[in-house]
Amino acid sequence: MEGALQSKLTRLIAEGREIASAFELDVRQKKWHSFIAADYNVVLRQLLRLRRPGASFLECGSATGVIAIMADLLGFDACGIEIDADLVAVARRLADKYESAARFALGSFLPTGYEYRDSTGDRRLGTLMQGKSAYPQLGRSLEDFDIVFAYPWEGESALLQDLVKRYAGSDAQLLLYGDPMEVYRGKRQAG
């Protein structure tokens, strides 16, 4: 990775951590909110492994947009979907500041009409909030993305895998944040 890009990514990650720390104090300590920042360096290493010319990237639940912006700076055609309007505004300001073309849409990353049922028939979505689907704002559908990233709360991985199996393209990869990061392609876990 070239020096200028590395420097920009380092600044973005540092600012993302500062924003997340302030969010923790200003918002999460006063009321519950689902946004918890990922370890951006861990995600960056995975993005570098998945990087390829022309690949498209979607961050589901993009919060402050740091990960989608990193993906854009690495050459991905990157988008983020977030249901919290304040976080979308932060993401858009951050993208402008770092001269990123990452686009952010306000709404749900669940496609219109999507219904989840786990193996027992349970339809609960965990922390995922329902709302108007954001895909029309992007002019794209889930199947238009090569890599779909999400940071699931415990118990939400199966829902995200189901979503990608049902709506993403056949070659799409689902990248789930965790320790370790998990990459799924189609119906199986990738190597």
Steps between C-alpha positions, in 0.01 A plus 500: 500500500640840401607745771238768430217244515639346818521844660142587402370167633693549826343845548153368414532213748619735776213739435254210487618387844460854637146523360412159648638601841298823497191304390549261792501794745236718334249236391559145623548594864162677495294244305550171325621520139619217278810680365827363631807571291693209353877478528566687176849355458362146509246590230767679294717187493204296374410762238857489371465121456170535312607796287463457124439738211139605454364322808193652663461521878198554724518568872173402668449719804777740397471732804771768461607357165866438585504148352320594177734798462804273553362266233455790258853629563628148424326507162169328573176649366377552857162575653357497850147467631408631844163549669613779737481837321755664732756230422436530126574873530828422680593245232433745218710774668784253558485386137524862382791569734697199374405562136318169483239412241331256741124553494273470801128434501259550788273206575500127551741261330221242499341487153131582473299189581783315676380276783736298713421170665762302685500120509235507774274746315602798716461827306681734739765723344715558808629858510416562134245774469244481224435797280474601141754313288794723400590320176288728277704799625814327375335397173622148569387177659685263729584278203710783352770470769799268494582536870248562776639596841315498833586510870233272649391486859492152652237289328475717186752316281242248380266779392777673304599173334137438407469851358807458279399149388156625395580841351870533413665390178631146470863614529441743788700466818364578845763637735393483866700689757613295797793321650588353261344675202277263303459499123210315339436441132165368392396221731838421648769664707792614286861417583 
